Amino acid sequence: MNKWIQYCIMGIAYFPLFACKSQQIVQAKYNFTGGVYEQKYNTMPGIGKGSGKGAPLATSLYIYQATKLSQLDSLSGSFCSRIQGSLIATIQSNSMGQFNAQLKPGVYSVFVRAENAYYIPFFSGTEWTALFEIKADTATNLDIIVRGSTNFQ
């Protein structure tokens, strides 16, 4: 009985160490994380309130090799109908807008599915679309704000 009590005490003492270690492993396997948020209508900051990111958006993110503007079909503002490039990954954001993925180191472009088209969250210079870089042993966090055509009504 004495040995059984010793084993229980040792188990209780060492359990938090194993639990923390397993949590670190799970967090380390994703090197691309972030959130997708949708801003509708006028989101200008008012007196006493800041401008928020918007409402969380559950949607699909499309990761392509670095993409030039010339590779986009029917470009209209921040939307296009088709991307002529190499699709690397498709990622789903959850109901809270959060996403995560494991990508190889490199430079990529990100697009978001919104309003039955591909949304370009930002432009990188005059030739490139939504570039971001994944570096070895470093996590990249990217928050994307979708400002749809409803902002202009």
Buried (B, 14 or more C-beta within 10 A) or exposed (E): EEEEEEEEEEEEEEEEEEEEEEEEEEEEEBBBBBBBBBBEEEBEEEEEEEEEBBEBBBBBBBBBEBBBBEBBEEBEEBBBEEBEBEEBBEBEBEEEBBBBBEBEEEEBBBBBBBEEBBBBBBEBEEEBBBBBEBEEEEEBEBEBBBBBBEEEE
